[in-house]
Amino acid sequence: MADMFKDVLGVEGVHGVLLFSDKGDVSVSQFTKDYQSEAEKIKGVDWPVMVNELSGINEAEIMFDEGRFYIRKAGAGYLMVILDDHAPVSMVRLNCEVLLPTLEKQKAGKGIGQLLRKKIF
């Protein structure tokens, strides 16, 4: 699943990608090599509170002093991209647009596989 994020992570100024469930659990996270040390700080954030505040929002950009988040509704959760100030958000948005159907297929395929395993075994 992590290979799916390579195009988003390849955009200049992108540091990481997080995929959240609708409850705020981090399903997948991947960071660029130069951002690995900062990735530990992100794990300490209370993501369920943030995801709760995002309910009903399809797309958001949150700006901070030293960077920003691009957040996109992804099925029953959210996709968050961690960016520098100078990162081209249009390229990030385009790559996320391409990525979302792949995430939906991945999620649907996983659900069907789990259902079949329960019925067979």
Long-range contacts (C-beta under 8 A, 24 or more apart in sequence): 1-28, 1-106, 2-28, 2-30, 4-99, 4-102, 4-103, 4-106, 5-30, 5-99, 7-95, 7-98, 7-99, 8-81, 8-92, 8-95, 8-96, 8-99, 11-87, 11-88, 11-91, 11-92, 11-95, 12-86, 12-87, 12-88, 13-83, 13-84, 13-85, 13-86, 13-87, 13-88, 14-81, 14-82, 14-83, 14-84, 14-87, 14-92, 15-67, 15-82, 15-83, 15-84, 16-42, 16-81, 16-82, 17-79, 17-80, 17-81, 17-82, 18-42, 18-79, 18-80, 18-82, 19-74, 19-77, 19-78, 19-79, 19-80, 19-103, 20-47, 20-51, 20-77, 20-78, 20-79, 20-80, 21-51, 21-76, 21-77, 22-51, 22-76, 22-77, 23-48, 23-51, 24-48, 24-49, 24-50, 24-51, 24-52, 27-77, 31-82, 35-82, 42-82, 51-77, 51-78, 54-78, 59-93, 61-89, 70-96, 72-96, 72-100, 74-100, 74-103, 74-104, 75-100, 75-103, 75-104, 75-107, 76-107, 79-103
